[in-house]
Every structure is written in C-alpha cells, then in structure tokens.
Amino acid sequence: MTVRTLLSALVIAVLIMLNAVALRAQTEPSAVAPGKSMNSYASGSKSNVKYYACPMHPEVKSSKPGKCPKCKMDLRLTAAEPAPIVKPAEPPPNNSGHKMSIPDVEVLDQDGNALHFYSDLIKDKTVAINFIFTNCTTICPPLAATFARVQKEMGDKVGKDVHFISISVDPLTDTPERLKAWGAKFKAGAGWTFVTGEKQEMDKLLNALGAAVTKREDHTPAMLIGNDAKGVWTRTYGLAKTGQIVGLILDVMNGKVAESPATEEAKP
C-alpha cells in the first residue's frame, strides 16, 4: 500500500470521528456548572428582575414608578422573586375581582362603639370602602361628597343592601367625635360608618386593604367594593361619576364585576 493511500485512509477516519463527535454533542445536554441546575440557566436574569406593581391589582406591573390605571393607587417596588411556573389560566371563582383577606381588628365607629372590623362591618355584607382623614383639604372632601351622592342615589338600599365605610388614615388625630362631626358635613346617614382606632390595629387594617401610606397626604382616592358572602371584590376610582359607582355596586351585589384585562400595563 502506498503512502498516499495510507494518508487518504487516515483523513477519512479523522473525518468520520469528527462527525460522530458533532452528532453526539447535538443529542446530549450541555454541561452545567457545579451547583447550578438547568432551571437556573433557563430562568436567567428574570429571577432578579424588580418591578413596580399595584398593591390592589398585582397583575398591573410597570418597569417605572407611576399610578395604577385601574384604581389610581401608587405602584410599589416589588422585591425580586423567582420566575413563576406558567400554568394554564383558570377562570376566577364567582367572576371575582380580587379576593380579600381582612383582619378582624378592633376599631371604633363615629359613635364610639367598639367593633370588630371584619365580623361587624364586612362579614356577609356588600360594602363600599374609601379612605379619608378629617384634616384633609384636597381629595377627602370630594371623596365624601361622592359617597353622599351615591347614598342619595341608592336611597334605602344603603344600610340594608350595601354599607358604606370610611376608614381614617390618621387615627392619631381622628377621634370618633371628629369623624362624626366631619361626616355630618356630608349628611352621612344610617349605613355609613366612619372607622378609627389604635394606630397599631389601624396599620394592620390599612396594610391588608392596600391603603397603608407613610404620610397621610399620600393616600390615593381608591374605593373598594366587595360582596363578602360571594367572595367578590373590586376597586374603582373614588371620584368616578355617581352613576358608574352605583352601577358597579349593583353588579357586586349580584356577585359579578367586570374588570379591565389582566394584561393591562401601568403607565408612569
């Protein structure tokens, strides 16, 4: 056998080996660094992403600070979390807007009566809730005036089919007496309860309702409307037109509520 023939055979053998190595690399998983799983590579930087989200509409997210387009509350910076496992979407029960976990803290109403917030004011009821403080000179008077117009529009349904609750975000100042006097300015009738209490208890309540603020002036004009018996909760703009709020309350009373698409992106 000549030298040329031997060289040709050697070249062919090398090519066959290289081709086999390439095929094996395509069919076997890539090596993973010690201490890391394939999932850690797959999630990549997503697990470290921070974003801003609405405390009442967690599905509303933004890469920048801003306000929720649904309830106008300030978006809050959300801590980094692992990328979620995607599951098929399921319809929410009872067409609910957002289920609430409400603490049964002890509070005082405008008459000085000691109440347990969930047991006495929320349980098995349809409620509309807003947030105020009596020294406020900006959005609180319009919020109360809106409640007053809705109260007049709904007539005897208030106190029977729906209950209004105004929660103080300044419990250190807002005594029951101050709340009663403030409510009288807006002709608050039966079925409209003003709530204050010990600051520690009120902080728990406001935090659970997504209305906790560092400064009282920072609270936003969000209104919560819920039907506890049917597990239906939604939020709306507390200064919306009277007819829109009345219509939403009637929907919630019937156990239904229409919300904006969950994919809506907040705009700064």
Stockholm file with secondary structure:
# STOCKHOLM 1.0

chainA/1-268         MTVRTLLSALVIAVLIMLNAVALRAQTEPSAVAPGKSMNSYASGSKSNVKYYACPMHPEVKSSKPGKCPKCKMDLRLTAAEPAPIVKPAEPPPNNSGHKMSIPDVEVLDQDGNALHFYSDLIKDKTVAINFIFTNCTTICPPLAATFARVQKEMGDKVGKDVHFISISVDPLTDTPERLKAWGAKFKAGAGWTFVTGEKQEMDKLLNALGAAVTKREDHTPAMLIGNDAKGVWTRTYGLAKTGQIVGLILDVMNGKVAESPATEEAKP
#=GR chainA/1-268 SS CCHHHHHHHHHHHHHHHHHHHHHHHHHSCCCCCTTCCHHHHHHGGGGGCCEEECSSCTTCEESSCCBCTTTCCBCEEECCCCCCCCCCCCCCGGGCSCCCCCCCCEEEETTCCEEEIIIIIITTCEEEEEEECTTCCSSHHHHHHHHHHHHHHHGGGBTTTBEEEEEESCTTTCCHHHHHHHHHTTTCCTTEEEEECCHHHHHHHHHHTTCCCSSGGGCCCEEEEEEGGGTEEEEEETTSCHHHHHHHHHHHHTTCCCCCCTTCCCBC
#=GC SS_cons         CCHHHHHHHHHHHHHHHHHHHHHHHHHSCCCCCTTCCHHHHHHGGGGGCCEEECSSCTTCEESSCCBCTTTCCBCEEECCCCCCCCCCCCCCGGGCSCCCCCCCCEEEETTCCEEEIIIIIITTCEEEEEEECTTCCSSHHHHHHHHHHHHHHHGGGBTTTBEEEEEESCTTTCCHHHHHHHHHTTTCCTTEEEEECCHHHHHHHHHHTTCCCSSGGGCCCEEEEEEGGGTEEEEEETTSCHHHHHHHHHHHHTTCCCCCCTTCCCBC
//
